[in-house]
């Protein structure tokens, strides 16, 4: 009690002394009153210093505010008050008060206050504002101020304080989506032996991810988390660095750990009700997406649908669910969810990118163009937006494929006659399609030479073709005209192919050809051509299952009518991030109206096959990847009058993804078919290069 009275008396004395002061410095007055005031002042200053040493900035500031009222002209008190405000994080007010009386501060004080101000502007620039444009302006303004400060400094005067501003520059470059510059600035600091604080390392990790350096990003983010284990954003980034480094198990384990450490609801001491734990939300949603990226889309769908049922007004959940729907092959459902997400949050970049990707998948290119232009205008610096724009450009550009294949067919022993499809067979083909015109049309040109040897006599089906493709929404229609260039058949042909997307899960097709270049080469050797019509239907309930059927009739010019029916099914049996195994089933039945024709033409035949289709991703780096595929099947083939025989097949392929929309594949195939009761051995190969098909 006595100490409180003493302090109160000191304060009264200080206030009385302050009111009697002139414009001269407070501590220049003589006499006993001045000495008493000085003693009281020193006591309060010492107490404030104790509070500052203990980190109790508010208590120290309260004393300095009292002293400022008593001694408004005292430079030392003004300086201590301003520096305490800076300690509290009030960089803007501290800078403003510094500018009122700069002579009271040392050069180091001034540098620290300016650096605090720059750092605060950089940090606040990432706070979401009223509009994306306003946020972008704030980010760019902060970066401009930082770089202006660095540009005006004298390199000879460098030092620790300039390093701090250079770190803020890395932070601001990341916020401005200038990721390559942020990485360059980081590497320069690293080369100089500078140890970066965790908040800068986290931003560097983000920029490294955006620059497609996931392995380096993982190392930097691990370092940031070691220095600051509570950095939740850095942990989420690390999960994606693991994912993009093909460390799917580590990514999932990290997110499961975050979820386990964070209950869905938090109860704070004294709170009337619990509140949502956003860290748990982040862990659950990102874990679902990472499972989806690792070929476990059913888990991702179930997880996100459950969460969206609890929080239907959450834009992020709806957008993530829409992304999973599209990955499952349901573009209509995906687009619906993305539009819901954008309604809930009009500025959501994820939702707007999802809408663009959905419109492209649905072939609504006119709407996609408008949406893409608006996205680039509003969020042109965003990494997701730039990636989606590159996808749009690749989809609309030139595309085509070049294919060559060959094979050898042999009968065992000295069996007479040529194999049903020739001793040797081959194909060379080039197709090129123009960029998309008026968001609907493509012109195409093709050259093809399909040939087979029948007892030394090589038969060609050689033609050139020009075509026009119409693509919009549910319809994809291609019309081609052929001109044959071989001596076995002459004249012109025409073909039309229609693909119709009935729904997200059902597709239908129709193909009609006059003088079909795919008709029997053995018939062509006798001057016989064929017209064909084929209808198909496919049902794909998910990306893991498909059932399809088709029926085809070929009308040969010799009067023969050959009808063929086929059905097939595919079911995913095993799904891992780098390995998938599908079970396959195929059925076939054919019949002909004539016998005794000079080409392979069974009166009645049927077959069934069961197989496995294995795909292994051996190496992957974004759109660059190497996959191995192995298909094997066994079944029975039955031909009228020739009985039933087992038929094995195998195919092994390499597939190289060479960037956006470019694929090189090659492989070998082997089979032991039976035709007219004669077992044959087939060994073939093929090489194909495709471009412009995202």
Beta strands, then each sheet from edge to edge (+ up, - down):
strand 1: 265-266
strand 2: 275-276
strand 3: 399-411
strand 4: 424-433
strand 5: 441-454
strand 6: 457-472
strand 7: 475-484
strand 8: 492-501
strand 9: 506-514
strand 10: 530-542
strand 11: 545-556
strand 12: 561-575
strand 13: 579-592
strand 14: 604-621
strand 15: 624-639
strand 16: 643-658
strand 17: 662-671
strand 18: 674-675
strand 19: 678-691
sheet 1: 1+ 2-
sheet 2: 18+ 19- 3+ 4- 5+ 6- 7+ 8- 9+ 10- 11+ 12- 13+ 14- 15+ 16- 17+
end
